[in-house]
Amino acid sequence: MRIRPRKRDVKFFESLPAFDWRLGHVSPLEYLGEAHNLATAGAAHWAYHVHDALSTARFGLFMAHSNQHPGTHDRASRIFIKICWFNLAVLSLQSSWDKLAHLIRYRLLVKEWKYLDRQGTLKSKKVSDENTNLWTAARHIDASTQPTPTERQLLAFVGDRETRIVRRVANNLKHGETLAWKGFEVVPVIEMEYDVQPMEPTEARPKRPDVGWLFSVQAHDTRPDGTEVATRMHYGQKRQLDIHQAVRRVAAVYRRFAPVADGITRDYLGLAPANSGLFAPHAT
C-alpha cells in the first residue's frame, strides 16, 4: 500500500537543503581531460562522497521526523524506529564533515596539517587518513591562508556550539554509552575511580550534566597480582532526551552545513554558483 506523506513531513523535508546532484557527480575525468589537474580531480572524487553522506543524513532526518512508520504497533516501537533513523542521520552528517575534509586535503595538496597551539605558535603534523577531519582542516585553513568568504563560513560552522554538540553525540554513538530517550528506556551509568581516599559525605560526584547520580559505593578490590586497591563506583541514570527536539536540533545543524559544503566544493572545483546549471572555468 502506497502511503502519501503528510504535509508536515513534506514541509520539513523541503526545509533541508539538498546538496546539488550535479555537484556530487562531477567526474574526476573532466578535470584530468581539461586541465590535467590531479588535485582538482581528487577533490571531485570526494565531492561525490560528501554528496552521498549528506543525502543519507537528509533522508534520515526526514524519517526520524515523520510519524508514518508502517509495521509499528505501539508508541515504544515508533520511538525505536525514529531513534534508528536519527542515529543514521547523525552518523552520516558527521561522516560528510570528514569527507569534506578529504576534499580540502586533496585540493590544497596538503602534506602537513598546520595549526596554532594555545600560545599562538604555528605547528604542523604529517597528514594521514586517521587525522583528516573537518576540525583539522579548519585549523589548517585558519593557520596557513587568508580565508575566503566560504572558508570563513566553514570556520564559523566548526566553532559553533551546536556543531560541537552533534559531533559529541556522533562520537558517543560510536564509542560511548547508549543515549536515553523519553518513552523508551532507562539507561544506567557507572563511573569508576581507583586508588581513592575515604569518601567524605559532601564529596562531589562526577560532573556530567547528562547523568542523574543516584548513589555511590566504596570498597577495596583485589587486582590479579594480589594487591589491594580502594575503589569507588558512582551509579546513575542517563537523563532522557526528547526525540522530536533532538531531530530539530540536528536538522538546524544540517541546514547550516549544507550551504557551507556547497560553497567550499564549488570554490575548490571552480564550479559556477549554485542553481546556474553551468560550469565556470576550471581551476588550474
MIRODREN-936927 format. One record per residue: residue number from 1; residue in one letter; x, y, z of N, C-alpha, C in turn. Coordinates in steps of 0.02 Angstrom, whole numbers, plus 32768, in hexadecimal, padded with zeros to 4 digits. Layout:
<mikols>
(mikol NUM,a,(X,Y,Z),(X,Y,Z),(X,Y,Z));
...
</mikols>
This chain:
<mikols>
(mikol 1,m,(802A,7FC5,8000),(8000,8000,8000),(802C,803E,8000));
(mikol 2,r,(801E,806C,7FD3),(8045,80A9,7FCE),(802C,80DC,8001));
(mikol 3,i,(805A,80F9,8026),(8048,812A,8059),(805C,8170,8042));
(mikol 4,r,(802C,819D,8042),(803B,81E2,802E),(8058,8207,806A));
(mikol 5,p,(8091,8228,8062),(80AE,824D,809A),(8081,8286,80B0));
(mikol 6,r,(8081,8292,80F0),(8058,82C8,810A),(807A,830C,80FC));
(mikol 7,k,(8050,833F,8100),(8069,8382,80EF),(80A2,8397,811D));
(mikol 8,r,(809D,8385,815E),(80D2,8397,818D),(8114,8376,8179));
(mikol 9,d,(8111,8339,815F),(814D,8316,814B),(816B,8335,810C));
(mikol 10,v,(8140,8346,80DC),(8157,8365,809E),(8177,83A8,80AD));
(mikol 11,k,(8156,83CF,80D8),(8171,8412,80EA),(81B5,840B,810C));
(mikol 12,f,(81BC,83DA,8139),(81FB,83D0,815B),(8232,83BB,812A));
(mikol 13,f,(8221,838D,80FD),(8253,8374,80CD),(826A,83AB,809F));
(mikol 14,e,(823C,83D5,8089),(824E,840C,805D),(8276,8442,8080));
(mikol 15,s,(8274,8443,80C3),(829B,8474,80E8),(82E4,8460,80EE));
(mikol 16,l,(82F5,8422,80DA),(8339,8409,80DE),(8359,8411,8099));
(mikol 17,p,(838A,843F,8092),(83A8,844A,8050),(83C7,840A,8034));
(mikol 18,a,(83BB,83FF,7FF5),(83D8,83C5,7FD3),(841B,83D8,7FB5));
(mikol 19,f,(844C,83AE,7FBE),(848D,83B8,7FA0),(8486,83A8,7F56));
(mikol 20,d,(8493,83D9,7F2B),(8484,83D6,7EE4),(849B,8395,7EC4));
(mikol 21,w,(846E,8374,7E9F),(847E,8333,7E81),(84BA,8337,7E54));
(mikol 22,r,(84BC,8369,7E28),(84F3,836F,7DF8),(8535,837B,7E1D));
(mikol 23,l,(8533,83A1,7E52),(856E,83B0,7E78),(858C,8371,7E96));
(mikol 24,g,(8561,8344,7EAB),(857A,8306,7EC9),(8590,82D2,7E97));
(mikol 25,h,(8583,82DD,7E57),(8594,82AB,7E24),(85C2,82C7,7DEE));
(mikol 26,v,(85EC,82F7,7E02),(861E,8311,7DD4),(8652,82D9,7DC9));
(mikol 27,s,(8661,82CA,7D8C),(8690,8295,7D7D),(86D8,82AF,7D83));
(mikol 28,p,(8702,828B,7DA9),(8749,829F,7DAB),(8769,82A1,7D66));
(mikol 29,l,(874E,8279,7D37),(876A,8277,7CF4),(8762,82BA,7CD0));
(mikol 30,e,(872E,82E0,7CE3),(8725,8322,7CC3),(8761,834F,7CD1));
(mikol 31,y,(877B,834B,7D0E),(87B4,8375,7D20),(87F5,835B,7D03));
(mikol 32,l,(87FB,8319,7D00),(8837,82FD,7CE2),(8839,830C,7C97));
(mikol 33,g,(87FF,830A,7C77),(87FC,8316,7C2F),(8806,835E,7C1C));
(mikol 34,e,(87ED,838D,7C45),(87EF,83D3,7C33),(882C,83F8,7C4E));
(mikol 35,a,(8842,83E5,7C8A),(8878,840C,7CA8),(88B1,83E1,7CC1));
(mikol 36,h,(88AA,839E,7CBC),(88DD,8370,7CD6),(88ED,8381,7D1F));
(mikol 37,n,(88B8,8394,7D43),(88C0,83AB,7D87),(88AF,8373,7DB8));
(mikol 38,l,(88E2,8351,7DD1),(88D6,8319,7DFE),(88B7,832F,7E40));
(mikol 39,a,(88CB,836A,7E58),(88B0,8382,7E98),(8865,838C,7E93));
(mikol 40,t,(884E,83AC,7E5D),(8806,83B7,7E56),(87E1,8377,7E46));
(mikol 41,a,(8801,8349,7E22),(87E2,8308,7E15),(87D7,82E2,7E56));
(mikol 42,g,(8809,82E5,7E84),(8800,82C4,7EC4),(87C9,82E3,7EED));
(mikol 43,a,(87C4,8325,7EEA),(878E,8347,7F0E),(874A,8334,7EF1));
(mikol 44,a,(8746,832E,7EAF),(8707,831C,7E8E),(86F1,82D6,7EA4));
(mikol 45,h,(8721,82AA,7EAE),(8711,8267,7EC7),(86EF,826B,7F0B));
(mikol 46,w,(8709,8295,7F37),(86ED,829A,7F7A),(86AB,82C0,7F7B));
(mikol 47,a,(869F,82EA,7F47),(865F,830D,7F43),(8625,82DB,7F3F));
(mikol 48,y,(8630,82A5,7F1B),(85FC,8271,7F17),(85ED,8255,7F5C));
(mikol 49,h,(8620,8248,7F84),(8615,8229,7FC5),(85F6,825A,7FF6));
(mikol 50,v,(8607,829A,7FF1),(85E5,82CD,801A),(859A,82CE,8009));
(mikol 51,h,(858C,82CD,7FC8),(8546,82CD,7FB1),(8521,8290,7FCC));
(mikol 52,d,(853F,8256,7FC8),(851E,8218,7FDE),(850F,821A,8029));
(mikol 53,a,(8540,8230,8051),(8536,8232,809A),(8500,8266,80AD));
(mikol 54,l,(8501,82A0,808D),(84CF,82D3,809C),(8489,82BD,8087));
(mikol 55,s,(8484,829B,804F),(8443,8282,8039),(8427,824F,806A));
(mikol 56,t,(8453,8224,8084),(843E,81F3,80B6),(8428,8215,80F6));
(mikol 57,a,(844D,8247,810C),(843B,826C,8149),(83F7,828E,8140));
(mikol 58,r,(83EC,82AB,8106),(83AD,82CE,80F8),(8372,829E,80FC));
(mikol 59,f,(8379,8264,80DD),(8342,8233,80DE),(8338,8218,8125));
(mikol 60,g,(836F,820C,8149),(836A,81F4,818E),(8344,8225,81BA));
(mikol 61,l,(8352,8266,81B2),(832E,8298,81D9),(82E3,8298,81C7));
(mikol 62,f,(82D5,8291,8187),(828F,8290,8170),(826A,8255,8191));
(mikol 63,m,(8288,821B,8191),(8267,81E0,81AE),(8263,81E4,81FA));
(mikol 64,a,(8294,8202,821A),(8292,820A,8262),(825C,823D,8276));
(mikol 65,h,(824F,826D,824B),(821C,82A0,8258),(81D6,8285,824B));
(mikol 66,s,(81CF,8259,821B),(818D,823F,8207),(816F,8211,823C));
(mikol 67,n,(812D,8210,823E),(8109,81E1,8269),(80EB,81A7,8242));
(mikol 68,q,(80F9,81A4,8202),(80DE,8170,81D7),(8111,8138,81CF));
(mikol 69,h,(8109,8105,81F8),(8137,80CC,81F6),(810D,808B,81F7));
(mikol 70,p,(80FD,8071,81BD),(80D5,8033,81B9),(80F7,7FFA,81DE));
(mikol 71,g,(80CE,7FD3,8200),(80E9,7F99,8224),(80F2,7FA6,826E));
(mikol 72,t,(80F2,7FE4,8284),(80F7,7FF3,82CB),(80B2,7FEA,82EB));
(mikol 73,h,(80B1,7FCF,8328),(8071,7FBF,8347),(8064,7FE4,8388));
(mikol 74,d,(8096,8008,83A3),(808B,802F,83DF),(80BC,8069,83E1));
(mikol 75,r,(80B6,8092,8414),(80DF,80CF,8419),(8129,80BE,841F));
(mikol 76,a,(8139,808A,8446),(8180,8078,8450),(81A0,8062,840E));
(mikol 77,s,(817C,803C,83E6),(8199,8025,83A6),(81A1,8060,8376));
(mikol 78,r,(8173,8090,8377),(8179,80CA,834C),(81B7,80F4,8360));
(mikol 79,i,(81C0,80FD,83A2),(81FA,8122,83B9),(823B,80FE,83A6));
(mikol 80,f,(823A,80BB,83AB),(8276,8095,8399),(8288,809F,8350));
(mikol 81,i,(8256,809D,8324),(8263,80A8,82DC),(827F,80EF,82D1));
(mikol 82,k,(8263,8120,82F4),(827C,8165,82EE),(82C5,816A,8305));
(mikol 83,i,(82D5,8147,833C),(8319,8148,8356),(834A,812B,8324));
(mikol 84,c,(8336,80F4,8303),(8361,80D5,82D1),(8371,8106,8298));
(mikol 85,w,(833D,8128,827F),(8348,8158,8249),(8370,8195,8262));
(mikol 86,f,(8363,81AA,82A0),(8389,81E2,82BC),(83D3,81D0,82C0));
(mikol 87,n,(83E3,8194,82D8),(8429,8180,82DD),(844A,817F,8298));
(mikol 88,l,(8426,8167,8266),(8442,8166,8222),(844F,81AE,820A));
(mikol 89,a,(8421,81DB,8218),(8429,8221,8203),(8465,8241,8223));
(mikol 90,v,(846E,8237,8264),(84A5,8256,8288),(84E8,823B,826F));
(mikol 91,l,(84ED,81F9,8268),(852C,81DA,8252),(853C,81ED,820A));
(mikol 92,s,(8509,81F2,81DF),(8514,8205,8199),(8528,824F,8195));
(mikol 93,l,(850A,8279,81BF),(851C,82C0,81BF),(8565,82C9,81D3));
(mikol 94,q,(8579,82A7,8209),(85BF,82AC,821D),(85ED,828F,81E7));
(mikol 95,s,(85D8,825A,81C7),(85FF,823D,8191),(860A,826E,8158));
(mikol 96,s,(85D6,8296,8149),(85DD,82C7,8113),(8610,82FC,8125));
(mikol 97,w,(8618,830C,8166),(864A,833D,817B),(8690,8322,816B));
(mikol 98,d,(869D,82E3,817D),(86DF,82C7,8171),(86ED,82BF,8126));
(mikol 99,k,(86BA,82B0,8100),(86C4,82AA,80B7),(86D3,82EE,8097));
(mikol 100,l,(86B4,8323,80B1),(86C5,8366,8099),(870E,8376,80AB));
(mikol 101,a,(8725,835F,80E4),(876B,8369,80F7),(879A,8347,80C5));
(mikol 102,h,(8788,830C,80AD),(87B0,82EA,807B),(87B1,8313,803A));
(mikol 103,l,(8777,832F,8028),(8774,8359,7FEC),(87A4,8394,7FF2));
(mikol 104,i,(87A4,83B4,802C),(87D1,83ED,8038),(881A,83D7,8035));
(mikol 105,r,(8827,839E,8054),(886C,8383,8055),(8886,8377,800F));
(mikol 106,y,(885E,8359,7FE4),(8874,8349,7FA0),(887B,8389,7F76));
(mikol 107,r,(884C,83B7,7F7D),(884F,83F2,7F53),(8889,841F,7F65));
(mikol 108,l,(889A,8423,7FA6),(88D1,844E,7FBC),(8914,8429,7FBC));
(mikol 109,l,(8913,83EA,7FA9),(8950,83C1,7FA7),(8975,83C4,7FEA));
(mikol 110,v,(894F,83B8,8020),(896B,83BD,8063),(8996,8380,8073));
(mikol 111,k,(89D4,838D,8086),(8A00,8358,809E),(8A06,835A,80EA));
(mikol 112,e,(8A00,8396,8105),(8A02,839E,814E),(89C9,83CD,8163));
(mikol 113,w,(89A3,83B7,8196),(8970,83E3,81B1),(8990,8417,81DD));
(mikol 114,k,(8983,8456,81D0),(899C,848D,81FA),(8967,84A0,822D));
(mikol 115,y,(897F,84B7,8267),(8950,84CE,829A),(8975,84FB,82CB));
(mikol 116,l,(894F,8524,82EF),(896B,8550,8322),(895D,8531,8366));
(mikol 117,d,(8991,852B,838F),(8985,8511,83D3),(8969,8548,83FF));
(mikol 118,r,(8960,853A,843E),(8940,856A,846B),(896A,85A9,8476));
(mikol 119,q,(89AA,85A3,8469),(89D6,85DE,846F),(89DB,8605,842D));
(mikol 120,g,(89B7,85ED,83F9),(89B9,8610,83B9),(89F4,85FD,838E));
(mikol 121,t,(8A17,85C8,83A0),(8A51,85B1,837A),(8A3A,8583,8341));
(mikol 122,l,(8A53,8590,8305),(8A41,8568,82CB),(8A63,8524,82CF));
(mikol 123,k,(8A3D,84EF,82CC),(8A57,84AB,82CD),(8A39,8483,8294));
(mikol 124,s,(8A53,8446,828B),(8A39,841C,8254),(8A3F,83D3,8267));
(mikol 125,k,(8A18,83AA,8246),(8A1C,8361,824E),(8A0F,8340,820B));
(mikol 126,k,(8A2F,8308,8200),(8A29,82E5,81C1),(89E1,82CF,81B4));
(mikol 127,v,(89CA,82D7,8176),(8986,82C5,8164),(897F,8279,8163));
(mikol 128,s,(8947,8261,817C),(8935,821A,8176),(88E9,8216,8171));
(mikol 129,d,(88D0,81DC,815B),(8887,81D3,8159),(8869,81D8,819E));
(mikol 130,e,(888E,81C2,81D1),(8873,81C2,8215),(886B,8208,8231));
(mikol 131,n,(8897,8237,821E),(8891,827B,823B),(8870,82AC,820B));
(mikol 132,t,(8852,8293,81D5),(882F,82BF,81A7),(87E6,82C5,81BC));
(mikol 133,n,(87D4,82FD,81D9),(878E,830B,81EB),(8782,8355,81E2));
(mikol 134,l,(8744,836A,81E9),(8731,83AF,81DA),(8753,83E0,8209));
(mikol 135,w,(875E,83CD,8248),(877E,83FA,8278),(87C7,8404,8267));
(mikol 136,t,(87E9,83CE,8253),(882F,83D4,823E),(8835,83FF,8200));
(mikol 137,a,(8808,83F4,81CF),(880A,841B,8191),(87FB,8465,819F));
(mikol 138,a,(87CC,8473,81CC),(87BC,84B8,81DD),(87F6,84DB,81FE));
(mikol 139,r,(8817,84B9,822C),(8852,84D7,824D),(8889,84E5,821A));
(mikol 140,h,(8891,84B8,81EA),(88C4,84C1,81B6),(88B4,8500,818C));
(mikol 141,i,(8876,8507,8179),(8862,8542,8151),(886D,8581,8179));
(mikol 142,d,(885A,857F,81B9),(8860,85BA,81E3),(88A9,85CD,81EF));
(mikol 143,a,(88D5,859B,81F1),(891B,85A8,8202),(8947,85B8,81C5));
(mikol 144,s,(8933,85A2,8189),(8961,85A5,8151),(894A,85D2,8118));
(mikol 145,t,(890E,85EA,8119),(88F5,8611,80E0),(88CD,864D,80F9));
(mikol 146,q,(88BF,867B,80CB),(888F,86B0,80D7),(884B,8694,80C1));
(mikol 147,p,(8820,8681,80F0),(87E3,865D,80DD),(87B7,8684,80AC));
(mikol 148,t,(879B,8661,807D),(8769,867D,804F),(8727,8684,8074));
(mikol 149,p,(86F5,86A6,8057),(86B4,86AB,8078),(8696,8666,8089));
(mikol 150,t,(869A,8636,805B),(867E,85F4,8069),(86A6,85D0,809E));
(mikol 151,e,(86E8,85D9,809F),(8711,85BA,80D2),(8702,85D9,8117));
(mikol 152,r,(86F3,8619,8119),(86E0,8638,8158),(869E,861C,8172));
(mikol 153,q,(8670,860C,8144),(8632,85EA,8158),(8641,85A6,8176));
(mikol 154,l,(8671,8583,8159),(8685,8542,8174),(86A2,8549,81BA));
(mikol 155,l,(86CD,857A,81C4),(86EA,8585,8206),(86B5,8596,823A));
(mikol 156,a,(8683,85BE,8226),(864D,85CF,8253),(8623,8591,8264));
(mikol 157,f,(8618,8567,8233),(85F1,852A,823F),(8614,84FC,8270));
(mikol 158,v,(8655,84F3,8266),(867C,84C6,8291),(867C,84E0,82D9));
(mikol 159,g,(867D,8522,82E2),(867F,853F,8325),(863C,8544,8347));
(mikol 160,d,(8606,8533,8324),(85C3,853B,8340),(85B6,8507,8377));
(mikol 161,r,(8595,851C,83AC),(8587,84EF,83E5),(855C,84B3,83D0));
(mikol 162,e,(8528,84BF,83A7),(84FC,8488,8394),(8521,8455,8368));
(mikol 163,t,(8550,846D,833F),(8579,843F,8317),(85A1,8411,8344));
(mikol 164,r,(85BF,842D,8378),(85E7,8404,83A6),(85BB,83D2,83CB));
(mikol 165,i,(857D,83E5,83DB),(8550,83B7,83FD),(8540,837B,83D0));
(mikol 166,v,(8531,8389,8391),(8522,8352,8362),(855F,8325,8359));
(mikol 167,r,(8599,8343,8356),(85D7,831C,8350),(85DF,82EE,838D));
(mikol 168,r,(85D1,8309,83C9),(85D7,82E2,8406),(85A4,82A9,8407));
(mikol 169,v,(8567,82B7,83F0),(8534,8282,83EC),(8549,824B,83BC));
(mikol 170,a,(8564,825D,8382),(857B,822C,8351),(85B3,8200,836E));
(mikol 171,n,(85E3,821F,838F),(8619,81F9,83AD),(8600,81CC,83E5));
(mikol 172,n,(85CE,81E5,8409),(85B1,81BC,843F),(858C,8180,8422));
(mikol 173,l,(856A,8189,83EA),(8548,8151,83CA),(8579,811B,83B5));
(mikol 174,k,(85B5,8130,839F),(85E6,8100,8387),(860F,80E0,83BF));
(mikol 175,h,(861F,8108,83F2),(864F,80F0,8423),(8636,80F0,846B));
(mikol 176,g,(85FE,8111,8479),(85E9,811B,84BE),(85AA,80F5,84D0));
(mikol 177,e,(8588,8111,8501),(854B,80F2,851C),(850F,8100,84EF));
(mikol 178,t,(84DD,80D5,84F5),(849F,80DD,84D0),(847B,811C,84E7));
(mikol 179,l,(845E,8141,84B9),(8436,817B,84CB),(83F4,8164,84EA));
(mikol 180,a,(83D9,818B,8517),(839A,817A,8537),(8363,81A6,851B));
(mikol 181,w,(8329,8188,850D),(82F3,81AC,84EC),(82B3,81A7,8514));
(mikol 182,k,(828F,81DE,8518),(824E,81DF,853B),(821E,81AE,851A));
(mikol 183,g,(81FC,8188,8545),(81CA,8159,852C),(81E6,8118,8512));
(mikol 184,f,(8228,810D,851C),(8244,80D0,8500),(826A,80A6,8532));
(mikol 185,e,(829D,80C0,8552),(82C5,8097,857E),(82EA,80C1,85B1));
(mikol 186,v,(8301,80A0,85E7),(832C,80BE,8619),(8373,80A4,860D));
(mikol 187,v,(83A3,80D0,8608),(83E8,80BC,85FA),(8413,80C7,8638));
(mikol 188,p,(842D,8091,8656),(8458,8098,8691),(849D,80B0,867F));
(mikol 189,v,(84BD,80D2,86AE),(8501,80EC,86A4),(8529,80DF,86E3));
(mikol 190,i,(8567,80C7,86DB),(8594,80C2,8714),(85D5,80E6,8703));
(mikol 191,e,(85F2,8104,8736),(8634,8123,8730),(8660,8105,8767));
(mikol 192,m,(869B,80EC,8754),(86C8,80CC,8784),(8703,80F9,8793));
(mikol 193,e,(8717,80FA,87D3),(8754,811D,87E9),(8780,80EB,880F));
(mikol 194,y,(87C2,80F1,8806),(87F0,80C2,8825),(8822,80E6,8851));
(mikol 195,d,(883E,80C1,8881),(886F,80DE,88B0),(8853,811C,88D1));
(mikol 196,v,(8816,8116,88EC),(87F3,8150,8909),(87FE,8153,8954));
(mikol 197,q,(87F5,818E,896E),(87F6,8199,89B7),(87AF,818F,89D2));
(mikol 198,p,(87A9,8185,8A14),(8765,817E,8A30),(8738,81B8,8A1B));
(mikol 199,m,(86FC,81A8,8A07),(86CF,81DA,89EA),(86AD,8202,8A21));
(mikol 200,e,(86B0,8243,8A19),(868D,8270,8A46),(8644,8274,8A33));
(mikol 201,p,(8617,827E,8A63),(85CF,8282,8A52),(85BF,82B9,8A20));
(mikol 202,t,(85E7,82EE,8A20),(85D8,8326,89F4),(85FE,8323,89B2));
(mikol 203,e,(8623,82ED,89A7),(864D,82E8,896B),(8622,82E8,892C));
(mikol 204,a,(8636,8311,88FA),(860F,8317,88BD),(8617,82DA,8892));
(mikol 205,r,(85E2,82C8,8870),(85E4,8292,883F),(85FC,82AE,87FD));
(mikol 206,p,(860E,8283,87CD),(8626,829B,878C),(85F7,82CD,876C));
(mikol 207,k,(8614,8301,874E),(85EB,8335,872E),(85D6,831E,86E9));
(mikol 208,r,(8599,8308,86E4),(857E,82F3,86A3),(8536,830A,869E));
(mikol 209,p,(8529,833F,8679),(84E5,835A,8674),(84B4,832A,8655));
(mikol 210,d,(84CD,82F6,8631),(84A0,82C7,8610),(848D,828D,863D));
(mikol 211,v,(84A5,828E,867E),(8498,8256,86AB),(847A,826F,86EC));
(mikol 212,g,(8449,824B,8705),(842F,8257,8748),(844B,8222,8777));
(mikol 213,w,(8478,8236,87A4),(8498,8206,87D1),(8469,81F1,8809));
(mikol 214,l,(8469,81B0,8818),(843B,8196,884B),(845F,8184,888C));
(mikol 215,f,(8499,8162,8887),(84BE,8151,88C4),(8506,8140,88B1));
(mikol 216,s,(8531,813D,88E4),(8577,812A,88DB),(8589,80F4,890D));
(mikol 217,v,(85B6,80C7,88FA),(85CC,808F,8924),(8618,808D,8924));
(mikol 218,q,(8636,8082,8960),(867F,807D,8964),(8691,8039,8981));
(mikol 219,a,(86C7,801B,8967),(86DB,7FD9,897D),(8725,7FCF,8970));
(mikol 220,h,(8741,7F97,8987),(8786,7F83,8978),(8783,7F47,894A));
(mikol 221,d,(87A4,7F4D,8911),(87A6,7F16,88E1),(87ED,7EFB,88DC));
(mikol 222,t,(87F3,7EBF,88C3),(8834,7E9E,88BB),(8844,7E97,8872));
(mikol 223,r,(887F,7EB0,885F),(8896,7EAA,881A),(88AE,7E62,880D));
(mikol 224,p,(88B5,7E4F,87CE),(88CE,7E0B,87BE),(8912,7DFB,87DE));
(mikol 225,d,(893B,7E2F,87EA),(897D,7E22,8808),(897A,7E1D,8854));
(mikol 226,g,(893D,7E22,8871),(8935,7E1A,88B8),(8935,7E5A,88E0));
(mikol 227,t,(8946,7E93,88C3),(8946,7ED2,88E7),(88FF,7EEC,88EE));
(mikol 228,e,(88F4,7F0E,8926),(88B2,7F2B,8933),(88B0,7F74,891C));
(mikol 229,v,(8876,7F89,8905),(886E,7FCE,88EE),(8829,7FE6,8906));
(mikol 230,a,(8828,8022,891F),(87E8,8040,8934),(87C4,805A,88F6));
(mikol 231,t,(8787,8045,88EC),(8760,8059,88B1),(871F,807A,88C7));
(mikol 232,r,(8704,80A1,8899),(86C3,80C1,88A5),(869B,80BE,8865));
(mikol 233,m,(865B,80AC,886C),(862E,80AA,8833),(85F4,80DA,883D));
(mikol 234,h,(85E9,8105,880C),(85AF,8131,880C),(857C,8114,87DC));
(mikol 235,y,(853E,8110,87F2),(8509,80F3,87C8),(84D3,8127,87BB));
(mikol 236,g,(84BE,812B,877C),(8489,815A,876B),(8464,8145,872D));
(mikol 237,q,(843B,8171,8714),(8414,8164,86D7),(841B,819E,86A7));
(mikol 238,k,(8420,818D,8666),(8423,81C1,8633),(83E2,81EA,8635));
(mikol 239,r,(83EA,822B,862E),(83AF,8256,8628),(8390,8249,85E4));
(mikol 240,q,(834F,8241,85E2),(832D,822D,85A5),(8322,8268,8576));
(mikol 241,l,(832C,825B,8536),(8325,828E,8502),(82E3,8287,84DF));
(mikol 242,d,(82CB,82BE,84C3),(828E,82BC,849B),(82A2,82B6,8451));
(mikol 243,i,(828B,8281,8430),(82A1,8273,83EC),(828E,82AB,83BC));
(mikol 244,h,(8254,82CA,83C7),(823E,82FF,839A),(826A,833D,83A0));
(mikol 245,q,(827C,834F,83DE),(82A9,8388,83E7),(82EE,8379,83CB));
(mikol 246,a,(8306,833B,83D4),(8347,8328,83BA),(8349,832D,836E));
(mikol 247,v,(8314,8316,834D),(8312,8319,8304),(8314,8362,82EC));
(mikol 248,r,(82EF,838D,830E),(82EE,83D4,82FA),(8333,83F4,8302));
(mikol 249,r,(8357,83E3,8338),(8399,8401,8343),(83CC,83E8,8310));
(mikol 250,v,(83CA,83A8,8300),(83F9,838E,82CE),(83E8,83A9,8289));
(mikol 251,a,(83A7,83B0,827B),(8391,83CC,823A),(83AB,8414,8233));
(mikol 252,a,(83AC,843A,8269),(83C5,847F,8266),(8410,847F,8255));
(mikol 253,v,(8436,844F,8270),(847D,844A,8260),(8486,8435,8217));
(mikol 254,y,(845C,8408,8200),(845F,83F3,81B9),(8453,8430,818C));
(mikol 255,r,(8421,8458,819D),(8410,8492,8172),(844A,84C4,816F));
(mikol 256,r,(8471,84C9,81A5),(84AA,84F6,81A4),(84E5,84D8,817C));
(mikol 257,f,(84EB,8496,817E),(8525,8477,815D),(851D,8470,8112));
(mikol 258,a,(84E1,8460,80FB),(84D7,8453,80B4),(84EF,848C,8087));
(mikol 259,p,(84DE,84CB,8096),(84F7,8502,806D),(8543,850A,8072));
(mikol 260,v,(8560,84FA,80AC),(85A9,84FD,80B4),(85CA,84C9,8087));
(mikol 261,a,(85B1,848B,8089),(85CC,8456,805E),(85C5,8468,8015));
(mikol 262,d,(858B,8484,8003),(857F,8498,7FBD),(85B1,84CD,7FA8));
(mikol 263,g,(85BA,8501,7FD2),(85E6,8538,7FC0),(862F,8523,7FBC));
(mikol 264,i,(8647,84FB,7FED),(868C,84E4,7FEB),(8699,84BA,7FAD));
(mikol 265,t,(866B,848C,7F9E),(8674,8460,7F65),(8675,8487,7F23));
(mikol 266,r,(8647,84B6,7F1C),(8646,84DE,7EDF),(8685,8508,7ED7));
(mikol 267,d,(869B,8526,7F0E),(86D8,854F,7F0B),(8714,8524,7EF9));
(mikol 268,y,(871B,84EB,7F1A),(8756,84C2,7F10),(8757,849F,7ECD));
(mikol 269,l,(871C,8493,7EB0),(8719,8472,7E6F),(8711,84A4,7E36));
(mikol 270,g,(870A,84E4,7E46),(8702,8515,7E12),(86C0,8511,7DEE));
(mikol 271,l,(868B,84FF,7E13),(8649,84F8,7DF6),(8623,853A,7DF8));
(mikol 272,a,(85F1,853F,7DCE),(85C7,857B,7DCD),(859E,857F,7E0D));
(mikol 273,p,(8583,85BA,7E1D),(8559,85C1,7E59),(851D,8592,7E58));
(mikol 274,a,(8503,8586,7E92),(84CA,8558,7E99),(8490,856D,7E6D));
(mikol 275,n,(846D,853B,7E52),(8431,8543,7E2A),(843E,8560,7DE4));
(mikol 276,s,(847D,856A,7DD1),(848A,8585,7D8E),(8487,854E,7D5A));
(mikol 277,g,(8497,8511,7D6F),(8496,84D9,7D40),(84D0,84D8,7D10));
(mikol 278,l,(8502,8503,7D1B),(853A,850A,7CEC),(857C,8501,7D12));
(mikol 279,f,(85AE,84ED,7CEC),(85F1,84EA,7D09),(8614,852D,7CFF));
(mikol 280,a,(8637,8542,7D33),(8665,857A,7D2B),(86A7,855D,7D12));
(mikol 281,p,(86D6,8587,7CFD),(8717,856D,7CE8),(8738,8545,7D21));
(mikol 282,h,(8754,850D,7D10),(8773,84E4,7D43),(87B1,8504,7D5E));
(mikol 283,a,(87BD,84F8,7D9F),(87F9,8512,7DBE),(8835,84EC,7DA2));
(mikol 284,t,(886B,850E,7D9A),(88A8,84EF,7D7F),(88DE,84EE,7DB4));
</mikols>
